[in-house]
């Protein structure tokens, strides 16, 4: 059970200080999540903190590769058909 | 008596009575502020219209994280060619930022102010922001520190901010009504959750207002920024202005929405337009009866360096500052001398205005009782309050309004320098076309020099080029041209035409 940050991450670093498991670390070309440490915030918060502050749609995936913030969910920008 | 150059507080009769703190008649926009505030802002380029001709500012981009989303912001942006808030080329760690500030301060002694304005929100990155401030207050006590914030995390940080002697804070307040806010902010991050819609706006507004009150109670100067979004908050900003003034903000800066589609923001992609020059000016004038309005904001990048309107950031990249060896104790002595010289120059210019302006010109103006039509004029300047820029080199023009009451500063308009624009830019429009479009409404453009080539097209567009007042103080030159126009009967003729139209 772990989340993943993918290449659309802009390195805004908002998620890093919020992680209760200290699983997020700065890396090149973008921040990463240590899958061994990530708990998806179970027991600490109602929702995964990284996904709750991340401003980039699609940048954080769950174990099944599904975006926690799917396209259109944060900015309201209409999706290209 | 200091009549000819009026500030905004005197240009419009106050609507709600005239409090002692907001009514004056000097030509410095800040002239009517209480002395203790005036002392704080007199060498701050962002707060004093006068100071911005002489002193420089810089922003360090140490704060990339944000705790809210605004519909005019695209968090993916990172560009060296774009000049607007929220955009940077490289994010710095606090120690790099401190090094950069010392390098800039030693190289550009006019730099008096360091701000943290993102590219995210300064207070959504408290550890990085405050480490930078702590080190700078120790190592460079001659630099003023400022913060810009959306206000969400303001209340919890006011105490720590006051401990670093941060005496200027800017809060961006676009609304005081959550229904308006819901159209501007899609979400906020609050108490470990993402909150959307009206509820989000309600929390943000409450935090902004609480933070404003706490800062004022601490004696920290607060400026309020508002983005003017036509159809969303244009009717609402007058109320915002009244409320923030009542709570003690000392300056209100209404800025135009920037929403080009290529910036990839929600507003840009959904066709939300920005305001016209006229709409912006009308709103600023409407708010001005109640509040000091700021007219010279350049909406600079979160890593801008230099005088307002210029950006010397490219001279101070991480690579370059690593190689610089700065002896700041030495630099501080040199800076003190430069600042003293600038203050002396500003004082002597003020004095010259006070003495020299009981002038025959005023008598002439008063003697002529025909109604005086106000005229907008564009001015090319590199700073220092004089006309000292070639038409073709200007990347922006300052806009002044001359009327029977005197001369007042209205704002600025950006363009592409005519001499650097090449043949075309964007969709086939030439640099000269862009300038002529941007100067719409102006009837003269005053510069130190203007070439033969742009002369004709400018005249054809109703903008009289004028290179006759090179190196003269701006307000004097604008007034002189206005009087020439009056003498030539140009003001009258146009007034008659306007009446016919109406």
HADDOCK unambig.tbl for C-alpha pairs under 7 A between the chains (distance, minus, plus):
assign (segid A and resid 10 and name CA) (segid B and resid 76 and name CA) 6.21 0.50 0.50
assign (segid A and resid 12 and name CA) (segid B and resid 64 and name CA) 4.73 0.50 0.50
assign (segid A and resid 12 and name CA) (segid B and resid 65 and name CA) 4.85 0.50 0.50
assign (segid A and resid 13 and name CA) (segid B and resid 64 and name CA) 6.75 0.50 0.50
assign (segid A and resid 13 and name CA) (segid B and resid 65 and name CA) 5.75 0.50 0.50
assign (segid A and resid 14 and name CA) (segid B and resid 65 and name CA) 4.49 0.50 0.50
assign (segid A and resid 14 and name CA) (segid B and resid 66 and name CA) 6.63 0.50 0.50
assign (segid A and resid 49 and name CA) (segid B and resid 192 and name CA) 6.55 0.50 0.50
assign (segid A and resid 52 and name CA) (segid B and resid 193 and name CA) 5.85 0.50 0.50
assign (segid A and resid 52 and name CA) (segid B and resid 194 and name CA) 5.24 0.50 0.50
assign (segid A and resid 53 and name CA) (segid B and resid 67 and name CA) 6.81 0.50 0.50
assign (segid A and resid 53 and name CA) (segid B and resid 189 and name CA) 5.87 0.50 0.50
assign (segid A and resid 53 and name CA) (segid B and resid 194 and name CA) 6.57 0.50 0.50
assign (segid A and resid 55 and name CA) (segid B and resid 75 and name CA) 6.78 0.50 0.50
assign (segid A and resid 74 and name CA) (segid B and resid 186 and name CA) 6.93 0.50 0.50
assign (segid A and resid 75 and name CA) (segid B and resid 186 and name CA) 6.51 0.50 0.50
assign (segid A and resid 75 and name CA) (segid B and resid 266 and name CA) 6.50 0.50 0.50
assign (segid A and resid 77 and name CA) (segid B and resid 266 and name CA) 5.45 0.50 0.50
